[in-house]
Structure formats: structure tokens, C-alpha cells
Amino acid sequence: MRFAHLGAPDDSGARLAVVVDDRAVFADDLIDDAPRDLQDLIDRGPGLTAMLENASKDSAGRPELWHPVSELRHASAVLRPPVILAIGANYAAHSAELALKVEKAATVFALWPNSLTAHESTTTWPAELSDEVDYEAELGVIIGRPARNVRVADALDYVFGYTVVNDITARNLQFSEAQWSRCKSFDGFTPTGPVVITADQIPDPQDLWLATTVDGRLLQDASTSGMVRSVAELIAFLSRSTTLQPGTLISTGSPGGAGYSRTPPIFLKDGSKVTVSCSGIGSLTTYCRVV
């Protein structure tokens, strides 16, 4: 299944919806006591997901319930996660181009919830803080049930689904501070979407393709097989020290091709359009505004 948070273009609110191809049906039009968002759906367990799947199939003969996605406005595909964990230096090519050492243990940092934003949203930042704002295409993993001390062999059983993340980064701050959270947590610096796809639709998260285009130019193009630590290994590693709560979003790192490393560098600027894509999930577009 594919889930999104969608709303009317003139409405600031968003509702959980099931997406099939280019159409969507709202969860609260399908069942009574519907989940208000993805976090609520995950918290209430897999039985509710199955109920929504059956109800969406049964509604195929009721076209009045379905809406073209193109006529709706996206909110972040992930809302109210317990925590957003990000993994640094998880592709050898990206580590090399940023002159980062691949450590024996994963590099982990947190992203702040204000950074979450939607597909086709505009991300704005002040020029005086950074003129070195970069893109990073990443696979996002959403945990589906409490994970503590899980084995690598079992780790994917704890995944609810996957999404696309653009881990936008102010490079000047990243390399001038001892931590990476602030440089990646400006308002709107973590677009997610356009959908969350359930884990049963992704047989192998290490067999996906990530790509980034900026103003029509292809700048990242790589397989998730290039991860230094696989999705399963990351979940197992993180679960050793803390219980990963349902709804936790893990951004799993970016492949090579960052703008910072290019000659000359390619940074996001006022008016830039950046699209990050992941095969099997979709494409996530962000518009940039510098003030």
C-alpha cells in the first residue's frame, strides 16, 4: 500500500489517504474511526492497515470517493515521528567526496521535527546563514513496532514502510560545528514523500535506485546496494542502545554526487528546483527560496 497526507489546495489541514496510481481516497471516507495520520495508523497496529487495504479495494466501484492526486496538496509523508534519526557517511563515495572517514560504527545524529516538509513545498532559508546549501537523496525507513536488540536477520520485520528523503544541508555550518543536527534542521530541510510505501512492496531495500536532479541536471545516480551498512544492519545497530519506537524515521545516508564536492560546487540557490527519486517509491520535489 501507499499512504500520503493530502489536503485540498486551499486547506491548511491534511488527511491520511491511500494512494493508488494517480488517485487517492481518504482514510476517513473508507472506515469509521479512521487513523488521523500515519503515526496513528502505525500506533494502532497492522490490523488497521489491513482494514484500510480491504476498504480501499471495496471502494473501487465508488468513483466519487477517489480524487486525482494532482488536484491535492501534499503534507510531509511522515508526521509526528517519535524521533528522526539520520545516518552519516553511509556510502563510501559520499564519504570520500566530503573527505569524511568511514568509522567502525555508524555516524548517527538527530534531525529536528520542524525540518519536515512536503513534496512540492518551498523551502526558505536566510542568505546570511548559508550560501552553501546542498541536496542529499536518501532512502527513509519507518519503524513499525518496538525494536530492541534485534538481529540483523530479523531487522526488516520491524519496518512498516519506506519513503524518499532529501537531507538538505548547510555545508558551511556542517564543517564549522562539532555536530550535524543544526546544519540539517533548518525549517523545511527534511522533505519527505511523496508517499510512504509499506514494506511488503519493497522486497529488498538494498535493490533500489536513488537519483537527484537540480534544475533538470542529473547529479546523483546510484544504487542503495552501495550502503556501507544495510538497512537491516542499521536497525540492528540502533536497537542495541535504544528501543526504536513505532513511527521512528531513519534517513539512511546519501550516495556520491553531492554539490559540495563538484568543481565548481553546485549549491541550491534562490529559484532552484530539486527532485530526489527512489525507484519503487516515487519522486520528491522541493522548490528553494533564499531571503
Secondary structure, DSSP 8 states (H G I E B T S, - for coil): -EEEEEE-TT-S--EEEEEETTEEEEHHHHSTT--SSHHHHHHT-HHHHHHHHHHHHHGGG-GGGEEEGGGSEE--SS-S-S-EEEEES-BHHHHHHTT----SS-EEEEE-GGGEE-TTEEEEE-TTT-S-EE--EEEEEEE-S-BSS--GGGGGGGEEEEEEEE--EEHHHHTTSS-STGGG-STT-EEEEEEEEEGGG-S-TTS-EEEEEETTEEEEEEEGGGBSS-HHHHHHHHHHHS-B-TT-EEE----S--GGGSSS---B-TT-EEEEEETTTEEEEEEEEE-
